[in-house]
Amino acid sequence: MSHATAARPQDSAGPAPLRVPGSVRRTSSIDVSWPDGRAGNARLIGRARDVFTPASGGAPIRCSEDAFDARLHQDRSIAAIESQPSRPALARLVGARAGGGLRQALEQAAPDERRLGTPLYLILDDIAGTSLVSNWAWSHWSPDWLAEVRATYANADPAKTLRNMESVCIGFAPGSSAFDPEHERRPTPVAELRNPDDPQGWHAFTEQAGAIGMRRARRIDVWRDQGLIVIDSAFQDSATTPAGGRVAVHEYRLGATADAQTLQLLSIDADARVLPHRECTAAPANLSRLIGAPLPTLREKVLAELRGVAGCTHLNDALRALAEVPVLMRHLTGELAR
């Protein structure tokens, strides 16, 4: 397991690995832009896809795919949202704020999405975290972005907001370097996630080059190895830059195994590749608390065991997304991938 180090990690893992023959891959992304400028609504385009790779290798076979297009007000409340394929029930989310309460709103509006572990549920659940991080994208386009925050958001006080985050997660534990104004915050350049040797390994992203944009992207690869479920997962928050290319503020790789019969988690390890504060790297030391938990319970188990300074908000998000691994396993058994 990883432990806190003297320096924060700034070493991206690079493009996704090649798909494993006989595996299923779920990829997801939420691309954030501001068509009407900083003072206007944010636009979030979410996409998620499940594909099966035959044991013989070759082109992926699409099993399931979902998307949404949403507008969020400055207070992160949902102004409009629609999905493809259409789910009329999502109209009930209008007015809900993209915070912790969004999960309850999702449960009331579309309970079957969570129950079925659909790709849509993953990206809807990710609206909260993505919208919280998204304003970081502006820091790369304007040297006066903090002043612009104050001007855009009435009575905004970034310093007070930072203080209010104390103990929210291990990166903001009391005394963390996150509260030091002299803390080095240089972003980490990252490569294209799509592997040039496997262009079909990811779904299509929206075009963000040349404009201010933020992206949250996930990948979950799952396959069988005798009596084990093997999981290789990745998570990244990145943004565009005026010079071109992208920089990241968060990136994790996860490796895990589970019992194929009981679905109990047998091992879990996190490789912190890019993080904003050195204290963040202590979070993986607590992952042993999850061992033995059935995979479908991870959304609740992570929130119960890795709350506050016991966990990292972004690592927790990556862990919670593994709750749908049993759904992905059905593609391997042929129940859904025909």
Residue pairs with C-beta under 8 A, 6 or more apart in sequence:
1 269
1 270
1 284
1 285
1 287
1 288
2 270
2 271
2 272
2 281
2 282
2 284
2 285
3 281
3 282
3 284
3 285
4 278
4 279
4 281
4 282
5 278
5 281
6 278
7 278
8 275
8 276
8 277
8 278
8 280
8 281
9 272
9 273
9 274
9 275
9 281
10 186
10 188
10 274
11 188
11 273
11 274
12 188
12 189
12 190
12 191
12 236
12 248
12 251
12 273
12 274
13 234
13 251
13 253
13 271
13 273
14 190
14 191
15 191
15 192
15 193
15 194
15 195
15 196
16 193
16 194
16 195
16 198
16 201
16 202
16 219
16 234
17 195
17 221
17 232
18 195
18 197
18 198
18 201
19 25
19 51
19 53
19 57
19 60
19 198
19 201
19 221
20 53
20 221
20 223
21 53
21 54
21 55
21 56
21 57
22 53
22 54
22 55
22 223
22 224
22 332
23 52
23 53
23 221
23 222
23 223
23 332
24 50
24 51
24 52
24 53
24 63
24 221
24 222
24 223
24 328
24 329
24 331
24 332
24 337
25 50
25 51
25 53
25 60
25 201
25 219
25 220
25 221
25 222
26 48
26 49
26 50
26 119
26 122
26 218
26 219
26 220
26 222
26 324
26 328
27 48
27 49
27 201
27 202
27 203
27 217
27 218
27 219
27 220
28 46
28 47
28 48
28 49
28 119
28 122
28 123
28 126
28 217
28 218
29 46
29 47
29 48
29 123
29 203
29 205
29 215
29 216
29 217
29 218
30 44
30 45
30 46
30 123
30 126
30 127
30 130
30 215
30 216
31 44
31 45
31 46
31 205
31 206
31 208
31 213
31 214
31 215
32 42
32 43
32 44
32 130
32 131
32 134
32 137
32 213
32 214
32 215
33 42
33 43
33 45
33 206
33 208
33 211
33 212
33 213
34 40
34 41
34 42
34 43
34 212
35 41
35 43
38 138
38 148
38 152
39 74
39 152
41 71
41 72
41 73
41 74
41 79
42 71
42 72
42 131
42 134
43 69
43 70
43 71
44 68
44 69
44 70
44 71
44 72
44 127
44 130
44 131
45 67
45 68
45 69
45 70
45 206
46 67
46 68
46 69
46 70
46 123
46 124
46 126
46 127
47 65
47 66
47 67
47 123
47 203
47 204
47 205
47 206
48 65
48 66
48 67
48 119
48 120
48 122
48 123
48 203
49 62
49 64
49 65
49 66
49 119
49 203
50 62
50 63
50 64
50 65
50 119
50 328
50 331
51 60
51 61
51 62
51 63
51 200
52 60
52 61
52 63
52 331
52 332
52 337
53 60
53 61
54 61
59 200
60 200
60 201
61 337
63 331
63 336
63 337
64 118
64 119
64 336
65 119
65 203
66 83
66 84
66 85
66 118
66 119
66 120
66 123
67 83
67 84
67 120
67 123
68 81
68 82
68 83
68 84
68 90
68 120
68 123
68 124
69 81
69 82
69 83
69 84
70 78
70 79
70 80
70 81
70 82
70 127
71 78
71 79
71 80
71 81
72 78
72 79
72 98
72 127
72 131
73 79
74 152
74 153
75 97
76 97
76 98
76 99
76 131
76 132
77 95
77 96
77 97
77 98
78 93
78 94
78 95
78 96
78 97
78 98
78 127
79 94
80 94
81 90
81 91
81 93
81 94
82 90
83 90
83 120
87 110
87 113
87 120
89 109
89 110
90 109
90 110
90 124
92 105
92 108
92 109
93 102
93 105
93 106
93 109
93 124
96 102
96 105
98 127
98 128
98 131
98 132
99 128
99 132
100 128
102 125
102 127
102 128
103 125
103 128
106 113
106 114
106 121
106 124
106 125
107 114
110 121
110 124
113 120
113 121
113 124
114 121
114 125
116 327
117 323
117 324
117 326
117 327
117 328
118 327
121 324
122 218
122 321
122 324
125 320
126 216
126 218
126 317
129 216
129 313
129 314
129 317
130 214
130 216
130 237
133 214
133 216
133 237
133 249
133 250
134 214
135 149
136 214
136 237
136 239
136 249
137 212
137 213
137 214
137 239
137 240
138 145
138 148
138 149
138 212
139 145
140 187
140 239
140 240
140 241
140 242
140 247
141 212
141 241
141 242
142 148
146 158
149 156
149 158
150 156
150 157
150 158
162 178
162 179
163 179
165 172
165 178
166 172
166 173
166 174
166 179
167 173
167 174
167 308
167 309
168 308
168 313
169 280
169 283
169 308
169 309
169 311
169 312
169 313
169 316
170 279
170 280
170 282
170 283
170 309
170 310
170 311
170 312
171 178
171 275
171 276
171 277
171 279
171 280
171 283
171 312
171 313
172 178
172 179
172 277
172 279
172 309
173 279
173 309
176 277
176 279
177 183
177 277
177 278
177 279
178 276
178 277
178 279
183 277
185 276
187 239
187 241
187 247
187 248
187 249
188 247
188 248
188 249
188 251
188 274
189 245
189 246
189 247
189 248
190 236
190 238
190 245
190 246
190 247
190 248
190 251
190 274
193 202
193 217
193 219
193 236
194 201
194 202
195 201
202 219
205 215
205 217
208 215
208 240
209 240
209 244
210 240
211 240
212 239
212 240
213 239
213 240
214 237
214 238
214 239
214 240
215 236
215 237
215 238
215 239
215 246
216 235
216 236
216 237
217 234
217 235
217 236
217 238
218 233
218 234
218 235
218 236
218 318
218 321
219 233
219 234
220 231
220 232
220 233
220 321
220 322
220 324
220 325
220 328
221 231
221 232
221 233
222 229
222 230
222 231
222 325
222 328
222 329
222 332
223 229
223 230
223 332
224 230
224 260
224 332
225 257
227 259
227 260
227 261
228 257
228 258
228 259
228 260
228 266
229 257
229 258
229 259
229 260
229 263
229 295
229 325
229 329
230 256
230 257
231 254
231 255
231 256
231 257
231 258
231 322
231 325
232 253
232 254
232 255
233 253
233 254
233 255
233 256
233 318
233 321
233 322
234 251
234 252
234 253
234 254
235 250
235 251
235 252
235 254
235 314
235 317
235 318
235 321
236 248
236 250
236 251
236 252
236 274
237 248
237 249
237 250
237 251
237 314
238 246
238 247
238 248
238 249
238 251
239 246
239 247
239 248
239 249
240 246
241 247
248 274
249 274
249 275
249 276
250 274
250 275
250 276
250 314
251 272
251 273
251 274
251 275
252 270
252 271
252 272
252 273
252 314
252 315
252 318
253 270
253 271
253 273
254 268
254 269
254 270
254 271
254 318
254 319
254 322
255 267
255 268
255 269
255 271
256 265
256 266
256 267
256 268
256 269
256 322
257 265
257 266
257 267
258 264
258 265
258 266
258 295
258 325
259 266
260 329
262 294
263 294
263 295
263 296
263 326
264 292
264 293
264 294
264 295
265 290
265 291
265 292
265 293
265 294
265 295
265 298
266 291
267 291
268 287
268 288
268 290
268 291
268 319
269 284
269 287
270 283
270 284
270 287
270 315
270 318
272 280
272 281
272 283
272 284
272 315
275 281
275 312
280 312
283 306
283 310
283 311
283 312
283 315
284 315
286 305
286 306
286 310
286 311
287 319
289 305
289 306
289 310
290 298
290 301
290 302
290 305
290 306
290 319
293 301
295 322
295 323
295 325
295 326
296 323
296 326
297 323
298 319
298 320
298 322
298 323
299 320
299 323
302 311
302 316
302 319
302 320
303 316
303 320
305 311
306 312
306 315
306 316
306 319
330 336
331 337
